[in-house]
């Protein structure tokens, strides 16, 4: 009889043997990818809580009575008090905050003060227009910037093409420095008013996308092209690129298969930040082109002092920016797993 059989006989048939689940759970928690996911999820939850708290505090930090401002100075005190009671603004701040969190968890963003419609319905009607505009602009910026940065790196590597480098750098800095709304006004005047090539207001067919998309994509494309060029110049001087050239590989294979994938990491990081700023830039551009999206909605709500709608739109914009940052972090970790391991 061996030692294990003796231990089982001494313990008795009804005694359960310990399992290795604690060790397995400990090993799972120590895995780099699991720790990476936990850290990102914790940051996202904390950021969402800060965003929700700031959105709740916004309506209480604005001077004056939002209900009075939305209903107008001619509204009777009885009507104002009734509307405040319907919105729950007469309760204490802790009670309002807890109710806000509970309603938000259930998908209830409240009701518009001016129209009485649910805020979720107002946002749902306008959100697709903003998303289509932002995504189209970002895709155009990437399609323009990556080939342009690659070509400029090839033309100016090794100190060649000084004039080309100066022209590219100067023009990209100038385009990136022009605000989106100012560029939008210029495009409207040239291509809409003077030439009449494209519509200048509303969302009516593919032609109506041209000027708003160009207004939003020009600046990010210029910035991203410069980043891609700088990263490509750094990659083209590495040893494995010299080895690929020594093997007499075709230039297309050297640049596209070996150099470009290693140069997009920094470009992807900047691209995520540019997408976040591009989403925020839709607010002004939508108002220039009377685009039926969230940007024009939030401006109209601010002017009419419809703060529940402003609150809901701010939450949507903020959540979108946070999710974009998480997506960029995950993409970077997939492209370079060592970054996730080092951070964990």
N, C-alpha and C positions, 0 to 999 in steps of 0.2 A: 504494500500500500504506500503510495507516494504522499508527499506533504499536502498537496492540494486536495486529494480525496479525504485525508484525515481532517482537514479544516472544514470541508463540507459536512462530514458526519458530525463533528463537534457542534457546528452552527445549527444543525437541524434542517429538516426539509422545508420548513416554512420561512426560513430566513433568506431575504433577498441579498444578492451580492451587489456591491457597489458598481456603478457604471462609470464609463470614462467621459460622460457628458460634460462635466465641468472643465476637464482638460480640452475637450473639443471646442467648447464655447470660448475658452480663453485663447486657444489657437486661432479661432475664427476672428475674434476681436483684434488680435495682433496682426492680422493679414493687412498688408499695405492698402489694398483697394477698399477693404471694409472700413479701415480708419479714415481713408480719404472720403468715402461716402458719408460717414458719420460727421466728419468735420464740415463738409459742404452743407449737409442737411441742417446742422446746428446753426451755421451762419445764416442760412436762408430763413430759418424760423425766427431767429433774433431780428434780422432785418425786416421781415414781414411785421413783426410785433411793433418795431419802431415806426414803420410806415403807417400802420393802422392807428397807433396812438397819436402820431402827428396829424393824420387826417381828421381824427376826432377832435383834437385840440384846436384845429384851424378854425372851425366854426364858432368856437367860444373865445378865441383871441381877437377876432375881427371886431373893431369898435362898432357900437350901435347894435340895434336889434335886427337880426337878419329877416325875421318875419315882417316887421314893420317896413324894412327896406324893400322887400319883395312885393308886399301888398300895396305899397304906396302910402303917402302921408294922409290921403283922404279916407283911408280905411278906419272904421270905427274901432274903439278899444275892445268892444265885445268880439268883433271878428278877429282881431289880432290875438286876443287871449284864447279864443276857441282854436285858432290855428296852432298856437304854441302848445296848447293842451294835446291836440292831435299828434303833433310831432314829438311830444314828450319833453319839451324844452323847459317846462316848469318843475321838473323833478331835480333832485340833487345831481351834481356831477358824477359821483360814483355810480349812482343808479343809471344815469344815462350811458356811462361808459360800459357797464356790464350788459345793458340792453343792446348797445351797439355791437359789442363782441358776439352776443348771442344771435342777433339778427344777421350779422355778417357771416357767421358760421353756417347759417341756414340759407345763405344766398340772398338775403334781403338787404338791399342798400338804401331802403327808405323810399320816400315819394318826393316828387318835385313840388316846391312851394308854389310855383306859378301855374303849372299845368295840371298838377295832381297825378300825373302818370308815375308809375314805378320807375325809379332811377335805373334799375336793371333793364327795363324795356327801352328807355332812352339810349342807354349805352349800347345795347344789343342792336339797335337800328343804325347806329353811327359807327360802331367798331369795325365792321368789314371794310368800309371805305378807307379808314385810316390804315388798317393792316395791309390792304392791297397797295396803297400808296407807299408805305414804308418798305415793304418787302421788295416791290419792284425797283425802288430807288437803290436799295442796298445791293440787289443783284446786278443792277447796271453799274454801280460803283466798283464791284468786284470784277465784273467782266472787262471794264475799261482799265482798271488799275494794274491788275496782275500782268497782262501782256505788255502794257506800257512800261512798267517797272522792269520787267525782264529784258525788253529790247534796249532800254536805256542803260541797264547794267552791262549788257554785251557791248554796246557801242562805246561806252566810256570806261571800260575796265583797263587797268594798267596805265592810267593817265592819258588815254587817248580821247579825242573828241572834246576838247575843252570848251569850244563854242557850243556844242550840243549840250554838254552838261550845264553850262551857264544858262542857256535858254530854257532848258527843262526845269532847273531849280527855280529860276525867277518866275516863270509862268505858273508853276505849281504853288509857290508861296502866295502869289497874287490871287489865284483862284481860291485857295483855301482861306484867305483872309477876308474874302467878301462874304457878308452875312447872307443866309439863305433868303430872307425876305427881300433884301436889296437886289439880289440877283433875280429873284422872281419878278420884281417890279420892272427891271430892265428887260427881261425876256418877254413880259407882257407888252411892253411898249414897242419892242422891235418886231417880234414875230406875231403878236396878236393885233396890235393897233395899226402899226405902219404897214406891215406886209400882209396881215390877215391870213396867215397860214394855219394857225391853230386857234381853237376856242380859248377864251380867257377866263371863263367862269363855269362852274358846275362840273358834274361828272356825267358825261354823255358820250360814250364810245371810246375807242382806243386813242383817238386824237386828243381827247381832253387830258390824257395822262402825260403827254409829251412835256409840256412846260413845267408842271409841278414836279415831275420826276427829275428833269434836268436841274431844276433849282435845288433839290435835295441831294442829288447824287454828285454834283460837280465838286463840292468841297471835300467830302469823304474820299472821292476817287483820287483827287490830287494828293491828299495826305497819304493814302494807302499806297499809291504809286511810288512815292518817295521812300516809304518804309521798305517796300519790296525791292527797290533798286539797291538800297544800302545793304540789306540782308543778302541779296544776290552777289554783290561785290565781295562781301566777306566770304561767302561760300565758294566763289570761283577761285579763291586763292588757297583753298585747302588741299591737302595731299591727295585725297581720293579723287578730286577732280583732275589733278595732274596725272594721276594714274589712269583715269578714264581716257584722257587725251593721249597718253602714251600708247594705249592700246588701239589708237586710231578709230575710236568709236565715232559715229556720225555726230555732228554738232547738235542736231535736234535731240538725240538720245542723251547727250551729256547735259544739256540745259534742262530738258523737260523731265527726264527720269531721275537723274542724279542730283542736280543742283536745286531745282524748284521745290521738291518736297521738303528739303532741309532748310529752305528759306521762308516757308510760310508760317512757321511757328510764331515769330514776332508779328507778322502780318495778321495772323488770326487773332492775336491778343488785341492789337489796335483795331482790327475790324469789329470786334465785339464792342469796344468802347465807342467806335463810330456809329454802330447800329443803335446804341443807347442814345447818343446825342441826336441821331437822325430821327428817332421816334419823338424826341422832345422838339426837334425842329419842325415837325409837321404842324405844330400849333400855329405858328406864324404863317407858314406857307399856305395852309388851308384857308386862312382868312384872306390872303391875297387873292386866291383863286375861287373863293366862295365854295370850297370843297365841303361836301356834306359829311364831315367826319367828326372825330372827338375834339380836334383842335378848334374848329369853329364853334362847337357846342360849349366848350369850357369858357371861351371868351364871351359868348352870349349869356351864359349863366352868371359869369362874374358881373357883367353889366346890369343884369336884372336881379342880382343878389340872390340867385337861386343856389344857395350854398350846399344843399344835399346833392345836387347834380355835380357841382364842383368837387365835392368830397368824393363822390363815386368815380369821377373821371381821374382824379389824382391817384386814387387807389389802383385803377387800371393801368395808368402810365407807370407808376412805381413798381407794380408787380411785374409788368412787362420788362422793365429794365433789370430787375433782379433775376428773372428767369433767363434773360439773355446772358447775363454774367455767369450764371451757373452752367448754361450750355457751353459757353466759351471755355470755362474751366474743365469741363468733362472732355471736350474736344482736344484741348491741350494735353490732358492726361493720357488720352488714347494715342495721340501722335507721339508723345514723349513720356512713356510710363515712368522713366526715372524721376521726373519732376514730382509725380504723386508719391513715389517711394521716399524721396528725400524729404518731402513735407511731412509724411507720416512718421 
